[in-house]
């Protein structure tokens, strides 16, 4: 029983390490940073599970990632009464329970966006995504132009690469600029053969379940982070990500070439 209480407490504290203080929405483009000690207050039982209050969602399966990020992107949260005992047994700092390689990778990219707001705006433009994925396919398959890239099929999964990855991009919500920037990095610096293999992995997962889609996103983000890390800038970028938060502008419409295909697959 105590083991179950500890596990539930860790899960709750891990979520709260991503929560926005005072229920305020996090600035657009923010990656959850975690790291702070939570408040020691305890919610009254009547406040604990009354609809979408605090960081609790009555129906989390129907909640968009924008809403989840807005409520889970801060560092303080009163402890629910049923978790108070378990929380008292936990000696691990919340920052360690909320840290993953995927998060570190996103923080490194986030730091670059803060240093260069124009870069972030450019990555938010879906037309930029269109040209970026086309350029990546051109380099991976040594193609002469974008039109050839749009027609290039993945041999293993028999699909149009640009169209398949566009369908993934259309469903990523706030993650879209991170995917575009990661694709730009690997499309520019990755070895052509390795790049083709990465794109094939993404195509394999882009139209499967939500977990597979997240894995596809993580493949690209992880590969981009390795490039940043090898250049010696990732550690500083990740550390800088904890210091401040940037505002994210709304994304522009996707170019006509890929928009119809992405919308069709998404629906």
Secondary structure, DSSP 8 states (H G I E B T S, - for coil): -HHHHHHHHHHHHHHHTT--GGG----TT------S-----B--HHHHTSSS-TT--TTGGG--HHHHHHHSSSS---B-GGGHHHHHT--S-HHHHT--HHHHHHHHHHHHHHH-HHHHHHHH-HHHHHHHHHHHHHHHHT-SSHHHHHH-EETTTTEEHHHHHHHHHHT-GGGHHHHHHHHHHHHHHS-HHHHHHHHHHHHHHTTS-HHHHHHHHHHHHHHHHHHHHHTT-HHHHHHHHTT------------HHHHHHHHHHH-
